[in-house]
Amino acid sequence: MRLYKLLLLSLVILTISCSQPKPFVFKGVQSIKIEKASWGKNIFKADFVYENPNNFSLSLQKLEADIFINDQLFTHYKLDTTFSIPAEATFKLPATMQVELTALLKNSIDIIFNRPMKINVKGISTLSKGMFTRTIPIEFETTQKLNLAEALR
């Protein structure tokens, strides 16, 4: 009987520890810098700010997402570097993105007049906690101004 209770308790603990992590909360884009400006592909560097709502730390193994501005595809973002994400904390992920000039021109009026734009991020992330790894979908939406005048400095 005692062995049965111990097995049941172990199963409950294992089930709780293997629960699906909550997805990160997208907080916005910070420190946008233009690395290379051209008539073709432009290279931008930025920090994406997220919040980890989980009460445990995670390791981000991979992130791949499409970024939309005002419901138009802006760029594709891929991160293959492993990051340690602290529990219940806000954190920044660096991003280097190639953006076509046509994607910038579609939103040029909003960018020039520094108007708020709708930013959507849709993709997947691979998270691990110890030996457990999960791929979870990510989908965020926010409204933010992208001040590219500061990015040129």
C-alpha positions in Angstrom: 0.0 0.0 0.0 2.8 2.4 0.9 4.5 1.7 -2.5 1.2 2.5 -4.3 1.0 5.9 -2.5 4.6 6.6 -3.4 4.0 5.8 -7.1 0.9 7.9 -7.2 2.7 10.9 -5.6 5.5 10.5 -8.0 3.1 10.4 -10.9 1.4 13.6 -9.7 4.7 15.4 -9.3 5.9 14.3 -12.7 2.6 15.4 -14.3 2.8 18.9 -12.7 6.5 19.3 -13.6 5.8 18.4 -17.3 3.0 20.8 -17.7 2.9 23.0 -20.8 4.7 26.3 -20.3 2.7 29.5 -20.7 3.7 31.4 -23.8 5.8 34.5 -23.5 4.0 37.9 -23.5 5.3 40.3 -26.2 5.9 43.7 -24.8 7.3 45.5 -27.8 10.3 46.5 -29.8 13.2 48.5 -28.4 16.4 50.1 -29.7 15.9 49.8 -33.4 19.1 50.4 -35.4 19.7 50.4 -39.1 22.8 48.3 -39.7 22.8 48.7 -43.5 20.5 50.8 -45.7 20.2 50.1 -49.4 17.7 50.0 -52.3 17.4 46.2 -51.8 17.8 44.5 -48.5 18.1 46.6 -45.4 19.5 45.1 -42.2 17.9 46.2 -38.9 19.0 45.3 -35.4 16.4 45.5 -32.6 15.6 44.1 -29.2 12.3 42.3 -28.8 11.0 42.6 -25.3 9.1 39.7 -23.8 7.8 38.7 -20.4 8.1 35.1 -19.0 4.8 34.5 -17.1 6.0 31.1 -15.9 7.2 30.6 -12.3 10.2 28.6 -13.5 13.2 29.5 -15.8 13.3 28.2 -19.3 15.9 27.8 -22.0 14.9 29.1 -25.4 16.4 26.8 -28.0 14.9 28.2 -31.2 12.5 30.9 -32.3 11.2 31.4 -35.9 8.5 33.9 -36.7 7.0 36.2 -39.3 6.7 39.8 -38.3 3.8 41.8 -39.7 3.3 45.6 -39.6 -0.2 46.8 -40.3 -1.2 43.3 -41.4 1.5 43.3 -44.2 4.5 40.9 -44.0 7.5 42.9 -42.9 10.2 40.3 -42.4 11.0 36.7 -41.2 12.9 36.4 -38.0 14.9 33.3 -37.0 16.9 32.8 -33.8 19.1 29.7 -33.3 21.0 30.8 -30.3 20.2 29.3 -26.9 19.0 31.9 -24.3 18.3 31.4 -20.6 15.0 33.0 -19.6 14.6 33.8 -15.9 11.3 32.9 -14.1 8.6 35.6 -14.0 10.9 38.2 -15.6 11.0 40.6 -18.5 13.8 39.9 -21.0 15.2 41.1 -24.3 16.0 39.0 -27.4 18.3 40.6 -29.9 17.2 40.4 -33.5 19.0 41.0 -36.8 16.5 41.2 -39.6 16.7 41.7 -43.4 13.9 43.9 -44.6 13.2 44.6 -48.2 12.8 48.2 -49.3 9.3 47.5 -50.5 8.2 46.4 -47.0 9.5 49.8 -45.7 7.7 51.7 -48.4 4.4 50.1 -47.7 4.5 51.7 -44.2 6.5 54.8 -45.1 3.8 57.4 -44.2 3.3 55.9 -40.7 7.1 55.7 -40.3 7.8 59.2 -41.4 5.1 60.8 -39.2 6.0 58.4 -36.3 2.4 57.1 -36.1 1.5 54.0 -34.1 1.5 50.8 -36.1 0.1 47.4 -35.4 2.9 44.8 -35.0 2.0 41.1 -35.2 4.5 38.3 -34.5 3.4 34.8 -35.5 5.6 31.7 -35.3 6.9 28.9 -33.1 9.4 28.7 -30.3 11.2 25.7 -28.9 11.6 25.8 -25.1 13.3 23.4 -22.7 13.3 22.9 -19.0 15.8 20.3 -18.0 15.4 17.3 -20.2 11.9 18.3 -21.4 11.6 20.2 -24.7 8.4 21.6 -26.2 7.6 23.5 -29.3 4.9 26.0 -28.6 3.2 28.5 -31.0 3.7 32.2 -30.5 1.3 34.9 -31.6 1.5 38.4 -30.3 0.0 41.7 -31.3 0.8 45.2 -30.1 0.6 48.8 -31.3 3.8 50.8 -31.3 5.6 53.6 -32.9 8.8 52.8 -34.9 10.9 55.9 -34.8 13.4 55.2 -37.6 14.8 58.7 -37.3 16.5 57.5 -34.1 17.6 54.3 -35.8 19.7 56.3 -38.3 21.8 57.9 -35.5 
